Amino acid sequence: MMPLTFADKGKSYEIKRVGGSQDTKKHLEDLGFVSGSLVSVISDVSGNLIVNVKDSRIAINRDLASKIYV
């Protein structure tokens, strides 16, 4: 298990766990980052990640991405 920040671009991963405070977990779950979902990193721009989760492209900062474990 590793944080999403270490994921290879273009490869799909299953989300194993979402960490952080209750507010952070709720926010990430509202965006579609839930255990069992597939996620892939599309690009890494200036520390921000653009990811594909549940057929949506979402930009998240490195701090939030480090709380998503794949």
Secondary structure as the mmCIF struct_conf table of DSSP 4:
data_model
#
loop_
_struct_conf.conf_type_id
_struct_conf.id
_struct_conf.beg_label_comp_id
_struct_conf.beg_label_asym_id
_struct_conf.beg_label_seq_id
_struct_conf.end_label_comp_id
_struct_conf.end_label_asym_id
_struct_conf.end_label_seq_id
STRN STRN1 PRO A 3 PRO A 3
HELX_RH_3T_P HELX_RH_3T_P1 LEU A 4 PHE A 6
HELX_LH_PP_P HELX_LH_PP_P1 ALA A 7 ASP A 8
STRN STRN2 LYS A 9 LYS A 9
TURN_TY1_P TURN_TY1_P1 GLY A 10 GLY A 10
STRN STRN3 SER A 12 GLU A 14
STRN STRN4 ARG A 17 VAL A 18
BEND BEND1 GLY A 20 GLY A 20
HELX_RH_AL_P HELX_RH_AL_P1 GLN A 22 LEU A 31
TURN_TY1_P TURN_TY1_P2 GLY A 32 GLY A 32
TURN_TY1_P TURN_TY1_P3 SER A 35 GLY A 36
STRN STRN5 LEU A 38 VAL A 45
TURN_TY1_P TURN_TY1_P4 SER A 46 GLY A 47
STRN STRN6 ASN A 48 VAL A 53
TURN_TY1_P TURN_TY1_P5 LYS A 54 ASP A 55
STRN STRN7 SER A 56 ASN A 61
HELX_RH_AL_P HELX_RH_AL_P2 ARG A 62 ALA A 65
TURN_TY1_P TURN_TY1_P6 SER A 66 LYS A 67
STRN STRN8 ILE A 68 TYR A 69
#
